[in-house]
Amino acid sequence: MPRGLSCVAGPGGFGTTRRYETPQASELQRLMWTKNGTSGHLDQVQPRIYIGDIATAKDKGLLRTLGVTHVLNAADGPQHIDTGAGFYDDTDIVYYGVEAADHKTFDLSPFFHPAAEFIHDALAQKGKVLVHCARGISRSAALVLAFLMIRERLSLVDAIKTVCNHRNILPNAGFLRQLHQLDTSLAAERSRT
């Protein structure tokens, strides 16, 4: 059965399908309050995908030990975590920066697809990716969730469950709203194909 549809028991019995609907923000937050993951500096949330914080991003020795080949900084820029590509000049790390504020009014959605492509390209090259922000719970988590939805074709609920099995995350309310919109548009797209 294609993603975005679910099998339910209807008046005609089992096998009736209905369209997938993204849960409300309160239900999504409740999913993230189930603390299966950890709250450390770094967690592998999918094979070869790590979410971490500023301390992890600045620990080049640790990144080398882990075999990280790509870094996506979701808090790039002088007002945030200004590591930049130059910080990794003495490594083979490929860098991508997103200058995002962890505020509910910040529109992170224009970065969903480019970040998903960056992660996808890294994985296609058999690389390992660190996606980080200041604490590794909001901006970086939102971008990893978007990747799982866009490239791995998971629903937002499945993406949250996948990440929360390994790391405690809590994207801010604005990012959750934007992920909700992404989930709705991806589900509509998939139901048409």
C-alpha positions in Angstrom: 0.0 0.0 0.0 1.5 3.4 -0.9 2.6 5.7 1.9 0.0 8.3 2.7 -2.9 5.9 2.7 -4.0 3.7 5.5 -6.1 0.6 5.7 -9.1 0.9 7.9 -12.2 -1.1 8.8 -15.1 0.7 7.2 -18.7 -0.1 6.6 -17.6 -2.4 3.8 -15.1 -4.3 5.9 -11.3 -4.3 5.9 -9.4 -2.9 2.9 -11.2 0.5 2.7 -8.6 3.2 2.2 -8.6 6.7 3.4 -6.2 9.6 2.8 -3.4 10.1 5.3 -3.8 13.2 7.4 -1.0 14.8 9.3 -1.7 14.9 13.0 -2.1 18.3 14.8 0.9 19.9 16.4 -0.1 18.8 19.9 -0.2 15.2 18.8 3.2 15.6 17.1 4.7 17.1 20.3 3.3 14.3 22.4 5.2 11.9 20.1 8.4 13.7 20.9 7.8 13.7 24.6 8.1 9.9 24.6 11.7 9.8 25.7 13.2 6.7 23.9 16.3 8.5 22.7 19.1 10.3 24.6 20.0 13.9 25.2 23.8 13.7 24.6 26.1 15.7 22.4 25.7 13.3 19.5 23.4 10.5 18.4 23.3 8.4 15.3 19.6 8.6 14.2 19.9 6.6 11.0 22.7 4.7 9.5 25.4 7.3 8.7 23.3 10.2 9.9 24.1 11.9 13.2 22.4 14.8 15.0 24.6 16.8 17.3 25.4 20.0 19.0 28.0 22.8 18.8 30.5 20.8 20.9 30.3 17.9 18.5 30.7 20.2 15.4 33.8 21.7 16.8 35.5 18.4 17.8 37.3 17.6 14.6 39.0 14.7 16.3 35.7 13.1 17.2 34.4 13.7 13.6 37.5 12.1 12.2 37.1 9.1 14.6 33.4 8.7 13.5 34.3 9.0 9.9 32.1 12.0 9.3 32.5 13.2 5.7 29.8 15.9 5.6 28.6 18.6 8.0 25.3 20.4 7.7 25.3 23.4 10.2 21.7 24.5 10.7 22.9 27.4 12.8 25.5 28.9 10.4 26.6 32.5 10.5 28.3 35.1 12.7 25.3 35.4 15.0 25.0 31.7 15.6 27.7 29.0 15.2 30.2 30.5 12.9 32.3 27.4 12.0 31.9 27.8 8.3 33.6 25.8 5.6 37.0 27.3 6.6 36.8 25.7 10.0 37.1 22.3 8.3 39.9 23.3 5.9 42.4 20.9 7.5 39.9 18.0 7.0 38.2 16.4 4.0 34.8 17.4 5.4 32.3 18.8 2.9 30.4 21.7 4.6 26.9 23.1 4.0 25.6 26.0 6.2 22.0 27.1 6.8 21.8 30.5 8.5 18.7 29.8 10.6 17.3 31.2 13.8 15.7 28.9 16.3 12.6 31.0 16.5 9.0 30.1 15.7 8.7 32.9 13.1 11.8 31.9 11.1 10.9 30.2 7.8 13.1 27.1 7.6 11.0 25.5 4.8 13.1 27.0 1.9 16.0 24.9 3.3 14.1 21.6 3.5 14.8 20.4 -0.1 18.4 21.7 -0.4 19.3 20.1 3.0 17.6 16.9 2.0 19.7 16.8 -1.2 22.9 17.5 0.7 22.3 14.6 3.0 21.2 12.4 0.2 24.3 13.2 -1.9 26.5 12.5 1.1 24.9 9.1 1.7 25.0 8.3 -2.0 28.8 8.8 -1.8 28.9 6.3 1.2 29.6 9.3 3.5 28.5 10.0 7.0 26.7 13.2 7.9 26.6 15.3 11.0 23.6 17.6 11.1 24.0 20.1 14.0 22.8 23.3 15.5 23.5 24.8 19.0 21.9 22.0 21.0 20.9 19.5 18.3 17.2 19.4 19.1 15.3 21.9 17.0 16.9 23.3 13.8 19.0 20.2 13.0 16.2 17.9 14.0 13.8 19.7 11.7 16.2 19.3 8.7 16.7 15.6 9.4 12.9 15.1 9.6 12.5 16.9 6.3 15.2 14.6 4.7 13.4 11.5 6.0 10.1 12.8 4.6 11.5 14.0 1.2 14.1 11.4 0.3 13.0 8.4 2.4 9.3 8.9 1.8 8.4 8.7 5.5 5.3 10.4 6.9 6.1 13.1 9.5 4.9 10.8 12.2 7.2 7.9 11.1 10.1 10.4 10.7 9.6 11.6 14.3 9.3 8.1 15.6 12.5 7.1 13.7 14.6 10.0 15.1 13.1 9.8 18.6 14.1 6.2 18.9 17.7 7.5 19.1 17.6 11.1 20.2 15.3 13.4 22.1 14.3 16.2 19.8 11.8 19.1 19.9 11.7 21.4 16.9 10.0 24.7 17.8 6.4 25.3 17.1 7.1 27.2 13.8 9.3 24.4 12.5 6.7 21.8 13.4 4.0 23.8 11.5 6.3 24.0 8.5 7.0 20.2 8.7 3.2 19.7 8.9 2.8 21.7 5.7 5.5 19.7 4.0 3.9 16.4 5.1 0.5 17.5 3.8 1.9 18.5 0.4 4.1 15.3 0.1 1.1 13.1 1.0 -1.1 14.9 -1.6 1.7 14.5 -4.2 2.0 10.8 -3.5 -1.7 10.2 -3.6 -1.8 11.6 -7.1 0.9 9.2 -8.4 
